[in-house]
Amino acid sequence: MSQNASIMNQGEMSAETKRLHDRIISLETDVMQNPTDISNITELANSYFDIGNFVKSIKYYLRVLKTTPDNTNILIDTGVSYFNMSKNDSAIFYLNRALSIDPKHKQGLYNLGIIYYNLGKSDEAVSQWNILLQIYGNSKEAENARKFIKQISNQSKSL
């Protein structure tokens, strides 16, 4: 569910959570029966990510990466999972790995900036976001990056 999504009533939220948990159970069974089905493993990792179980999402993302080590989307999702567990060195490693394969990956640039920003590394964050702005100037990510850059600029002016 998007962070910007409006608040749902409790019944809808429970139904969505139940649907995800039911899907995870089904995918777990599918993955046990066919442990090489990358599509199901990826969907299982994404489902665990969606419910905030980052330990399990990482477990399955890493399994996918054994077969497709240059999958930039999986590398980024792995990095974001590590970030959500406050394992910033691992998060940076996976995002940098993705960006070494695809230096223009929109989510990679944006998310690496977020990690640097949260670590108080404003110069590194702005550097990532400036690349993002040059390539994807009209995107939602670029709009958010501009807000962060402005916030950093305002903070440095007040010092």
C-alpha positions in Angstrom: 0.0 0.0 0.0 1.4 3.4 -0.9 2.5 5.8 1.9 0.3 8.4 0.3 -2.8 6.2 0.2 -5.7 7.5 2.1 -6.6 5.8 5.3 -8.8 2.8 4.8 -11.4 1.7 7.2 -10.4 -1.2 9.5 -12.4 -3.8 7.5 -10.7 -3.0 4.2 -7.3 -3.0 5.8 -8.0 -6.4 7.4 -9.2 -7.8 4.1 -6.1 -6.7 2.3 -3.8 -8.0 5.0 -5.6 -11.4 4.9 -5.4 -11.5 1.2 -1.6 -10.9 1.3 -1.2 -13.6 4.0 -3.2 -16.1 2.1 -1.2 -15.3 -1.1 2.1 -15.8 0.9 0.9 -19.2 2.1 0.0 -20.2 -1.4 3.4 -18.9 -2.8 5.3 -20.7 0.0 3.7 -24.0 -1.2 4.4 -23.2 -4.8 8.0 -22.4 -4.1 8.5 -25.6 -2.1 7.0 -27.6 -5.0 9.0 -25.8 -7.6 12.1 -24.2 -6.0 13.5 -22.9 -9.4 10.4 -20.8 -10.3 12.0 -17.4 -10.2 8.6 -15.7 -10.9 7.0 -17.2 -7.8 10.1 -16.6 -5.6 10.1 -13.0 -6.7 6.4 -12.6 -6.0 6.9 -14.2 -2.6 9.8 -11.8 -1.8 7.7 -8.9 -2.9 4.7 -10.1 -0.8 6.9 -10.3 2.3 8.2 -6.8 1.5 4.7 -5.5 1.3 3.8 -6.8 4.8 7.0 -5.5 6.2 8.7 -8.8 6.8 12.1 -7.7 5.5 14.0 -10.7 6.9 12.0 -13.0 4.7 11.9 -10.6 1.7 15.7 -10.5 1.8 15.9 -14.3 2.1 13.9 -14.7 -1.2 15.5 -11.7 -3.0 18.9 -13.2 -2.4 17.6 -16.5 -3.7 16.5 -14.8 -6.9 19.9 -13.0 -7.2 21.6 -16.4 -7.2 20.0 -17.0 -10.6 19.8 -13.5 -11.9 22.6 -11.6 -10.2 22.3 -8.5 -12.5 18.5 -8.0 -11.9 18.6 -4.3 -11.0 15.0 -4.3 -9.7 15.7 -7.2 -7.3 19.1 -5.6 -6.2 17.2 -2.4 -5.4 14.4 -4.2 -3.5 17.1 -6.1 -1.6 18.8 -2.8 -0.7 15.6 -1.1 0.4 14.8 -4.2 2.5 18.1 -3.9 4.2 17.5 -0.1 4.7 14.2 -0.9 6.4 16.1 -3.1 8.8 18.6 -0.3 9.5 21.4 -2.3 7.8 22.6 0.7 5.8 26.0 -0.7 4.7 24.2 -3.6 3.0 21.5 -1.3 1.6 24.2 1.0 0.0 26.0 -2.0 -1.3 23.0 -3.4 -3.2 21.9 0.0 -4.5 25.4 0.8 -5.7 25.5 -2.7 -7.4 22.3 -1.9 -9.2 23.5 1.5 -10.3 26.8 0.0 -11.5 24.6 -2.1 -13.9 22.1 0.7 -14.8 23.5 4.1 -13.7 20.2 5.7 -14.8 17.9 3.5 -12.7 15.3 5.9 -11.4 14.4 4.1 -8.1 18.1 3.3 -7.5 19.1 6.9 -7.7 16.2 8.1 -5.6 16.5 5.4 -2.9 20.3 5.8 -2.6 19.7 9.5 -2.0 17.2 8.7 0.7 19.6 6.4 2.5 22.4 9.0 2.4 20.0 11.7 3.6 18.9 9.5 6.5 22.6 8.9 7.4 23.1 12.7 7.4 25.3 12.5 4.3 23.6 15.4 2.5 26.2 16.0 -0.1 26.0 12.4 -1.3 22.2 12.5 -1.2 22.1 15.7 -3.3 24.6 14.2 -5.7 22.3 11.2 -6.4 19.2 13.3 -6.6 20.9 15.8 -9.1 21.5 12.9 -11.4 17.9 11.9 -11.0 16.7 15.4 -11.8 18.8 15.6 -14.9 17.4 12.4 -16.3 13.9 12.2 -14.9 13.1 15.9 -14.1 9.3 15.5 -14.3 8.9 12.3 -12.4 7.3 11.8 -9.0 10.7 10.8 -7.6 12.3 14.0 -9.0 9.6 16.1 -7.4 10.2 14.4 -4.0 14.0 14.8 -4.5 13.5 18.6 -5.1 11.7 18.8 -1.8 14.5 17.1 0.0 17.1 19.2 -1.7 15.2 22.3 -0.7 14.9 21.1 2.9 18.7 20.4 3.0 19.3 23.9 1.6 17.1 25.5 4.2 18.8 23.6 7.0 22.2 24.7 5.9 21.1 28.3 5.6 19.8 28.2 9.2 23.2 27.0 10.6 
